[in-house]
């Protein structure tokens, strides 16, 4: 398949892609256990958790600063 950004895919191409994606997803779920999928995605989840912690720290710092400014 050729990638051309200026052209929309035809309905047939979209349907073919959706069919292939559905088959791939079903086969992947059949072939892999939940534990395997969690392990594969574990590093991504760890990075996400680390980023959420960093954002929470920044948010709390800003909120504390705003509260201190209001008290003055």
PyMOL commands that set and color helices and strands:
alter all, ss='L'
color gray80, all
select helices_A, chain A and resi 11-31+34-71
alter helices_A, ss='H'
color red, helices_A
deselect
rebuild
show_as cartoon
